């Protein structure tokens, strides 16, 4: 089986390579076939279905981090890489005068030293589907903007109840995509025990003062490391407990130590939804 190596990683750590005009942003759920053919021309090697479909899909190792960022699972023991600024609040909340992790960084040397974080969770996409026609048939396009917002919220609650009856660990989101021309229903599974494993000093992780992703060239070590923990009996999501154990995913993205080779394909996966942005490397 061909392994997938993602060059890290989370939401908009864009690779600084010469790029062509054939870049873009799409959900993995409905990646256009024409885009896929172009990706192959740029040396993408996996089959079309490897992005979204099946237990071995790339999407299964990408997470929505905390509901506001992206991350990727990089080990069989549930390690998650995300941006430094995405882990900022977790790092700050554990910092004290005696142990200033913001200033000096943090590293755990054992599972026992990893730090739990109240209200922090990661979400794996289970399924995404286009419900635009269904909403149109219910009269969505006849509503005012305000009425449409209330309508979408109400439907999301209905979908949420439906998925929860199937599995109490699932969550449904109904959101507009492509400037509101499409509506996708996305089902997530949330893991609520997420612990801090490693953080760089702020002088490195936030070098230059840019707290988001939209200024470059960026010369910052914008990453932090967490670990997902699960119920030891079920292996599924659980509230924090000292008895929880590291999550063992079916799919993870090994970190390549081989370095960049001219002509390699490059892409970034992230949220909302899951998208792929790729440059033609030269």
C-alpha positions in Angstrom: 0.0 0.0 0.0 1.4 3.4 -0.9 1.7 5.6 2.1 0.7 9.3 2.1 3.3 11.7 3.3 2.0 15.2 4.1 4.5 18.0 4.4 3.2 19.7 7.4 0.4 20.8 7.3 -2.4 22.5 9.1 -4.6 25.2 7.8 -2.4 27.3 5.5 1.1 26.4 6.2 1.5 26.9 2.5 4.6 25.5 0.9 6.9 28.1 -0.5 7.5 26.8 -3.9 7.3 28.4 -7.4 3.6 28.1 -8.3 1.6 28.1 -11.5 -1.9 29.5 -12.0 -3.5 26.0 -11.7 -4.1 26.3 -8.0 -7.4 26.4 -6.2 -9.5 25.3 -3.2 -12.1 22.5 -3.2 -13.7 20.1 -0.8 -12.4 16.6 -1.0 -16.0 15.3 -1.1 -16.6 16.7 -4.6 -13.2 17.4 -6.1 -13.8 18.0 -9.8 -12.4 15.2 -12.0 -10.8 17.9 -14.2 -8.9 19.2 -11.2 -7.9 15.6 -10.3 -6.5 15.2 -13.8 -4.5 18.4 -13.5 -3.2 17.1 -10.1 -1.9 14.0 -11.8 -0.1 16.1 -14.3 1.6 17.8 -11.4 2.8 14.4 -10.1 0.0 13.5 -7.7 0.1 9.7 -7.5 -2.9 8.5 -5.4 -6.1 7.3 -6.9 -9.1 9.7 -7.0 -10.9 7.9 -4.1 -7.9 8.0 -1.8 -8.7 11.6 -0.8 -12.2 11.1 0.6 -13.5 7.5 0.2 -12.9 4.5 2.5 -11.1 3.8 5.7 -7.7 4.6 4.2 -8.7 8.1 2.8 -6.5 11.0 3.4 -9.4 12.9 5.1 -9.4 10.4 7.9 -6.1 11.8 9.3 -7.1 15.5 9.1 -8.9 17.1 12.0 -10.8 20.2 12.8 -8.9 21.5 15.8 -10.9 23.1 18.5 -13.6 24.1 16.1 -11.5 26.9 14.6 -8.3 25.5 13.2 -6.9 22.4 11.4 -4.5 19.7 12.3 -3.3 16.3 11.2 -2.7 13.0 13.0 0.9 12.0 12.5 1.4 8.9 14.6 -0.3 5.6 15.5 -0.5 6.9 19.1 -2.8 9.9 18.3 -0.2 12.8 18.0 -1.7 15.8 16.3 0.2 18.7 14.7 -1.5 22.0 14.4 -0.3 25.7 14.2 1.3 27.4 17.2 -1.3 30.0 17.1 -4.0 27.4 17.1 -2.6 25.9 20.3 -1.9 29.4 21.7 -4.7 29.4 24.3 -3.9 25.9 25.6 -0.2 26.9 26.0 -1.2 30.2 27.7 -3.7 28.5 30.1 -1.0 26.2 31.5 1.6 29.0 31.9 2.5 30.3 35.3 5.2 32.6 36.7 7.2 29.5 37.7 6.5 27.6 34.4 6.1 30.1 31.6 5.4 27.8 28.7 4.6 30.8 26.5 8.0 32.3 27.0 10.1 29.1 27.3 8.1 26.4 25.5 7.0 23.1 26.8 7.9 19.4 26.2 6.4 16.3 27.9 8.7 13.4 28.4 5.9 10.9 29.1 2.2 10.4 28.7 1.8 11.3 32.3 3.4 14.8 31.7 1.0 15.7 28.9 -1.4 18.5 29.9 -5.2 18.2 29.6 -7.2 21.2 28.2 -10.7 22.1 29.3 -13.1 22.5 26.4 -10.6 21.6 23.7 -11.6 19.0 21.2 -10.8 17.7 17.7 -13.3 16.6 15.1 -12.9 14.0 12.4 -15.1 14.2 9.3 -17.2 11.1 9.0 -19.2 12.1 6.0 -20.1 15.1 3.8 -22.9 15.3 1.3 -24.6 17.9 -0.9 -28.1 18.8 0.3 -28.6 21.8 -1.9 -31.4 20.3 -3.9 -33.2 19.1 -0.8 -33.1 22.6 0.7 -34.3 24.2 -2.6 -37.2 21.8 -2.6 -38.1 23.0 0.9 -38.3 26.6 -0.4 -34.9 27.9 0.7 -34.5 30.3 -2.3 -37.8 32.0 -1.5 -36.8 33.2 1.9 -35.2 36.5 2.9 -31.6 36.4 4.2 -32.8 36.5 7.8 -35.4 33.8 7.2 -32.8 31.7 5.5 -30.5 31.8 8.5 -33.3 30.7 10.9 -34.3 28.0 8.4 -30.8 26.6 8.1 -30.4 26.6 11.9 -33.6 24.7 12.3 -32.7 22.1 9.7 -29.2 21.7 11.3 -30.9 20.8 14.6 -33.1 18.2 12.8 -30.0 16.7 11.2 -28.2 16.7 14.5 -30.9 14.7 16.2 -30.9 12.2 13.3 -27.2 11.5 13.5 -27.2 11.4 17.3 -29.8 8.7 17.3 -27.4 6.6 15.2 -24.3 7.4 17.3 -24.1 9.8 20.3 -20.5 10.7 19.5 -21.5 12.3 16.1 -22.3 15.9 15.3 -23.9 17.5 12.2 -23.1 20.8 10.6 -25.1 22.4 7.8 -23.1 25.1 6.1 -23.0 27.1 2.8 -20.1 26.6 0.4 -19.0 28.4 -2.8 -20.5 31.7 -1.8 -23.8 30.1 -0.8 -24.4 28.3 -4.1 -24.0 24.9 -2.4 -25.1 23.6 1.0 -23.2 20.6 2.5 -24.2 18.5 5.5 -21.1 17.4 7.3 -21.0 14.7 10.0 -18.2 14.9 12.5 -17.0 12.7 15.4 -15.6 14.8 18.3 -12.8 13.7 20.7 -12.9 15.8 23.8 -9.7 14.7 25.7 -6.9 16.5 23.9 -3.6 17.1 25.7 -0.6 19.4 25.1 2.6 17.5 24.2 5.0 20.1 22.8 5.1 23.9 22.3 7.9 26.1 21.0 8.8 29.4 22.8 6.7 32.2 21.6 9.8 33.9 20.1 9.9 31.1 17.6 6.2 30.1 17.3 5.1 33.7 16.8 8.2 35.1 15.3 7.4 38.4 13.5 4.1 39.0 15.3 1.8 37.5 12.6 -0.8 35.5 14.4 -2.6 34.1 11.4 -1.6 32.9 7.9 -1.9 35.7 5.4 1.5 37.4 5.4 4.6 35.9 3.8 7.3 35.1 3.4 6.8 33.6 6.8 9.8 32.5 8.7 8.2 31.2 11.8 8.0 27.8 13.5 4.2 28.0 13.6 3.4 24.6 15.0 2.4 22.9 18.3 1.8 19.2 19.2 -1.1 17.6 21.0 -2.4 14.1 21.6 -5.9 12.6 21.5 -7.0 10.4 24.3 -9.9 7.9 24.4 -11.9 5.6 26.6 -9.7 2.6 27.4 -12.7 0.2 27.1 -14.3 1.4 23.9 -11.5 3.2 22.2 -13.9 5.9 21.4 -14.4 9.6 22.5 -14.6 10.3 26.2 -14.5 13.2 28.6 -11.1 13.8 30.2 -10.1 11.0 32.7 -6.7 10.1 34.0 -7.5 6.6 33.0 -8.0 7.5 29.3 -5.4 6.1 26.8 -3.8 7.5 23.6 -6.0 7.2 20.5 -4.9 4.6 17.9 -6.2 5.8 14.6 -6.7 3.6 11.5 -5.1 6.3 9.4 -2.3 8.7 10.1 0.0 10.8 7.9 3.7 9.9 8.4 6.0 12.9 8.5 8.5 12.7 5.6 12.1 13.2 6.5 13.2 12.8 2.9 13.2 16.5 2.1 11.8 18.2 -0.9 12.6 16.9 -4.4 12.0 19.2 -7.4 8.8 18.2 -9.2 7.2 16.8 -6.1 3.4 17.3 -5.7 2.4 19.5 -2.8 -1.0 20.2 -1.2 -2.5 21.6 2.0 -5.5 20.1 3.7 -7.6 22.0 6.2 -11.0 23.4 7.2 -13.8 24.5 6.8 -14.9 21.2 5.5 -11.7 19.7 4.1 -10.1 21.4 1.2 -7.1 20.9 -1.0 -4.9 23.7 -2.3 -2.1 22.7 -4.5 0.6 24.4 -6.4 2.4 23.0 -9.4 5.9 22.5 -8.2 8.8 23.1 -10.5 
